[in-house]
Amino acid sequence: MAIVLDYIKDAELFNKTAEHWAGKIVGTKSTQIRNFYEYVLELNQRAENEVWNEVLPFVKMLNSKVNYAQERKVASREFVEMINECVNQITTKTQLNVFKLFFEAVIGFAKKGERR
């Protein structure tokens, strides 16, 4: 299932799409998911307070960070795919915020899966 970081085009982005991806990233350690989410939160906060063109390169750097995590065997291929697919779409502050919300929804569904 493709990720489109636009909740108008994909009304299920924070629901069925997020739940689908939560099921796919089960091979990633929860500490890594949390670390990446915290980094996205930090970037989102920086985007509100700093010049966007100075934040965007650090957003794009998520791709290298997640690839490194996969090499260390603490992130699954599916988690890398999810992060890459989202990061490659981000060109604006708004898209970064939508990614943050999507990631939050994925985590919520992943937690549900842990209780099963």
Backbone bond lengths (Angstrom), bond angles and torsions (degrees), N, CA, C in turn:
res aa  C-N    CA-C-N  psi(-1)  N-CA   C-N-CA  omega(-1)  CA-C   N-CA-C  phi
1 M - - - 1.450 - - 1.531 109.04 -
2 A 1.300 115.06 121.45 1.469 120.41 -178.90 1.529 110.43 -71.74
3 I 1.305 114.99 150.63 1.459 121.70 176.90 1.518 107.42 -104.35
4 V 1.326 115.96 124.64 1.456 121.88 173.90 1.518 105.85 -118.30
5 L 1.333 116.63 112.16 1.468 120.32 -176.16 1.522 110.75 -76.17
6 D 1.339 114.44 62.85 1.461 121.98 178.64 1.524 107.19 -152.37
7 Y 1.333 116.29 105.57 1.468 119.44 -176.15 1.525 112.58 -74.71
8 I 1.322 118.08 -6.87 1.469 121.19 173.21 1.538 107.94 -80.25
9 K 1.336 116.33 -46.64 1.468 120.63 179.06 1.518 111.63 -71.74
10 D 1.326 117.19 -33.04 1.471 122.04 179.51 1.524 108.11 -124.83
11 A 1.319 115.86 89.58 1.467 120.67 -178.67 1.524 111.79 -63.41
12 E 1.323 117.52 -16.39 1.458 122.41 -179.89 1.530 112.48 -97.70
13 L 1.332 117.91 10.50 1.461 121.74 -176.06 1.522 112.27 -53.12
14 F 1.329 117.29 -45.89 1.462 121.31 -177.09 1.531 112.15 -90.30
15 N 1.316 116.87 5.04 1.462 120.98 -178.12 1.533 109.83 -122.56
16 K 1.311 117.92 -94.09 1.462 121.06 -174.71 1.529 113.10 -65.28
17 T 1.332 117.86 -39.10 1.464 120.18 179.10 1.524 109.60 -64.97
18 A 1.332 116.75 -45.58 1.468 120.90 178.88 1.524 110.99 -63.45
19 E 1.323 117.04 -41.51 1.464 120.36 179.65 1.534 110.70 -63.97
20 H 1.322 116.46 -40.58 1.462 121.02 177.77 1.532 110.44 -58.68
21 W 1.334 116.93 -48.21 1.464 120.73 -178.36 1.516 111.95 -70.12
22 A 1.313 117.81 -31.38 1.470 120.43 176.40 1.523 109.68 -61.24
23 G 1.326 116.16 -38.81 1.460 120.24 178.15 1.520 112.78 -69.05
24 K 1.325 116.83 -28.98 1.466 120.62 -177.76 1.526 112.80 -79.37
25 I 1.333 118.74 -28.08 1.472 120.70 -172.17 1.523 113.11 -95.52
26 V 1.333 117.33 17.08 1.469 120.81 -176.72 1.526 113.12 -59.66
27 G 1.325 118.32 -20.53 1.461 120.71 179.91 1.519 114.33 -79.65
28 T 1.322 117.13 -1.06 1.464 121.39 -179.95 1.515 109.81 -95.88
29 K 1.310 115.64 134.97 1.463 120.75 -179.79 1.527 109.77 -61.90
30 S 1.339 116.23 137.48 1.467 120.68 -177.28 1.525 112.17 -60.71
31 T 1.333 117.32 -30.80 1.465 119.26 178.12 1.529 110.49 -66.20
32 Q 1.325 117.32 -35.84 1.460 120.37 178.05 1.522 110.85 -68.93
33 I 1.327 116.66 -42.88 1.461 120.08 178.05 1.525 109.08 -58.76
34 R 1.310 116.62 -46.02 1.467 121.54 179.80 1.529 110.90 -62.68
35 N 1.331 117.89 -43.79 1.465 121.25 179.15 1.529 111.54 -60.53
36 F 1.318 116.56 -44.27 1.462 119.50 179.24 1.521 110.88 -66.83
37 Y 1.315 116.95 -40.43 1.466 119.98 178.74 1.528 110.53 -62.81
38 E 1.321 117.13 -43.40 1.466 120.36 178.39 1.521 111.03 -61.87
39 Y 1.313 117.34 -37.92 1.458 120.82 177.34 1.528 110.72 -65.22
40 V 1.333 117.03 -40.69 1.464 121.26 177.13 1.531 109.96 -63.65
41 L 1.333 117.21 -40.22 1.468 120.27 176.49 1.530 110.76 -60.41
42 E 1.327 115.48 -43.73 1.466 120.72 179.10 1.529 110.80 -62.14
43 L 1.321 116.82 -44.55 1.462 120.48 178.90 1.522 111.21 -63.64
44 N 1.314 116.30 -40.11 1.461 120.63 179.39 1.529 110.29 -62.97
45 Q 1.323 116.64 -41.04 1.462 121.23 178.04 1.531 110.45 -65.73
46 R 1.315 116.08 -43.51 1.464 120.20 178.10 1.529 110.84 -61.03
47 A 1.325 116.72 -38.18 1.466 121.08 -179.33 1.529 111.41 -62.71
48 E 1.321 116.32 -28.99 1.467 120.17 178.54 1.525 111.66 -76.13
49 N 1.319 117.79 -26.60 1.461 122.02 -172.06 1.523 115.08 -111.48
50 E 1.322 117.82 -12.46 1.460 121.05 -175.22 1.526 110.22 -123.36
51 V 1.297 115.61 171.75 1.465 121.59 176.50 1.522 108.62 -67.59
52 W 1.326 116.85 126.45 1.459 122.19 -174.34 1.537 112.24 -55.50
53 N 1.310 117.59 -42.00 1.466 120.25 -178.11 1.525 112.51 -64.76
54 E 1.321 117.40 -16.71 1.463 120.73 176.49 1.529 111.93 -91.18
55 V 1.311 116.72 -14.46 1.472 121.97 178.83 1.533 110.65 -95.35
56 L 1.318 116.50 -37.72 1.472 121.85 -175.11 1.534 113.92 -51.99
57 P 1.340 120.28 -42.61 1.473 118.37 178.86 1.536 112.94 -59.34
58 F 1.332 117.14 -31.84 1.465 120.32 179.03 1.528 111.08 -75.43
59 V 1.330 116.21 -29.32 1.469 120.26 173.18 1.521 108.38 -64.27
60 K 1.331 116.74 -47.52 1.466 121.29 -178.85 1.528 111.35 -65.01
61 M 1.326 116.67 -27.67 1.464 120.89 179.27 1.536 112.11 -67.03
62 L 1.330 117.05 -15.67 1.467 119.93 175.11 1.525 110.76 -55.07
63 N 1.331 116.96 -34.35 1.471 120.22 179.41 1.523 111.35 -58.96
64 S 1.321 117.70 -45.19 1.469 119.38 -179.92 1.521 110.66 -70.88
65 K 1.323 117.66 -36.61 1.464 120.66 179.49 1.534 111.07 -63.22
66 V 1.319 116.31 -42.91 1.467 119.11 -178.24 1.530 110.55 -72.04
67 N 1.316 117.40 -34.13 1.469 119.14 175.99 1.524 110.62 -64.71
68 Y 1.326 116.64 -39.81 1.462 120.84 177.28 1.537 110.37 -63.20
69 A 1.319 117.07 -41.01 1.466 121.08 178.37 1.530 110.28 -61.91
70 Q 1.325 116.64 -37.31 1.469 119.81 177.99 1.531 110.11 -67.38
71 E 1.319 117.23 -40.38 1.465 120.67 178.14 1.526 111.10 -61.77
72 R 1.328 116.52 -33.51 1.463 121.65 178.12 1.538 111.77 -81.07
73 K 1.334 115.97 -1.48 1.464 123.19 178.03 1.530 113.34 65.26
74 V 1.345 115.53 33.44 1.470 120.10 175.44 1.532 111.24 -114.61
75 A 1.338 116.23 0.81 1.464 121.78 176.36 1.519 108.47 -136.37
76 S 1.309 115.71 136.70 1.468 120.74 -179.43 1.525 110.84 -79.10
77 R 1.301 115.06 162.19 1.462 121.97 176.17 1.530 110.13 -58.41
78 E 1.325 116.56 -37.70 1.462 121.37 -179.23 1.534 111.68 -67.59
79 F 1.341 116.30 -36.50 1.464 119.76 177.30 1.530 109.49 -65.80
80 V 1.326 116.53 -42.71 1.462 121.66 177.10 1.527 109.48 -59.55
81 E 1.324 115.90 -45.39 1.462 121.05 179.45 1.529 110.93 -59.15
82 M 1.328 116.87 -44.93 1.468 120.97 -179.85 1.529 111.00 -61.58
83 I 1.330 116.12 -49.41 1.467 120.47 -178.87 1.531 109.60 -62.44
84 N 1.334 117.17 -48.55 1.469 120.63 -179.03 1.526 111.75 -58.93
85 E 1.328 116.04 -44.98 1.461 120.46 -178.28 1.526 110.94 -61.73
86 C 1.306 116.94 -38.59 1.469 120.74 179.70 1.526 111.30 -74.75
87 V 1.313 116.68 -50.47 1.468 120.94 -176.52 1.523 110.74 -59.00
88 N 1.313 117.35 -38.55 1.461 120.58 -178.34 1.528 112.79 -65.41
89 Q 1.326 117.76 -17.18 1.464 121.63 178.47 1.530 112.85 -92.02
90 I 1.312 117.65 -15.21 1.463 120.69 -172.20 1.524 111.16 -80.65
91 T 1.337 113.55 118.46 1.464 120.50 174.78 1.528 111.30 -131.11
92 T 1.345 116.51 -9.03 1.467 120.74 -177.57 1.529 110.34 -133.55
93 K 1.323 115.49 163.64 1.473 121.55 175.27 1.522 110.31 -59.76
94 T 1.319 115.91 -40.30 1.468 120.43 -178.79 1.519 110.88 -61.47
95 Q 1.326 117.29 -43.06 1.464 120.45 178.85 1.526 111.00 -65.46
96 L 1.326 117.14 -37.06 1.468 119.74 175.78 1.518 110.06 -62.20
97 N 1.314 117.74 -41.82 1.458 121.07 179.06 1.529 111.35 -65.13
98 V 1.316 117.32 -39.86 1.474 120.75 177.56 1.533 109.41 -64.53
99 F 1.330 117.08 -39.79 1.465 120.53 176.19 1.527 110.39 -60.86
100 K 1.323 116.91 -44.17 1.466 120.90 178.11 1.530 110.49 -57.45
101 L 1.322 116.47 -45.35 1.471 120.90 -179.77 1.535 111.40 -66.32
102 F 1.330 116.33 -40.29 1.461 120.68 177.20 1.529 110.25 -62.31
103 F 1.328 116.62 -46.38 1.460 122.37 179.82 1.528 109.71 -60.20
104 E 1.324 116.66 -41.21 1.467 121.75 177.76 1.526 110.51 -60.45
105 A 1.334 116.61 -43.27 1.461 121.15 178.62 1.527 111.12 -65.23
106 V 1.316 117.37 -41.12 1.467 121.54 177.57 1.521 109.64 -59.03
107 I 1.326 116.52 -45.98 1.468 120.80 179.79 1.525 110.69 -61.38
108 G 1.323 116.36 -41.83 1.468 119.93 177.93 1.515 112.01 -59.00
109 F 1.330 116.95 -43.80 1.464 120.09 177.67 1.522 111.88 -71.72
110 A 1.317 118.05 -33.23 1.473 120.88 178.33 1.524 109.54 -64.87
111 K 1.325 117.94 -38.37 1.460 121.94 177.94 1.520 109.97 -63.45
112 K 1.330 116.25 -40.09 1.470 121.22 177.42 1.518 109.51 -59.12
113 G 1.347 116.50 -42.26 1.464 121.44 -179.80 1.519 112.19 -65.78
114 E 1.340 117.84 -30.37 1.461 121.32 179.40 1.525 111.83 -69.47
115 R 1.340 117.29 -26.47 1.472 121.14 -177.37 1.519 112.03 -81.11
116 R 1.303 117.65 -13.09 1.474 120.16 -176.50 1.497 112.04 -67.71
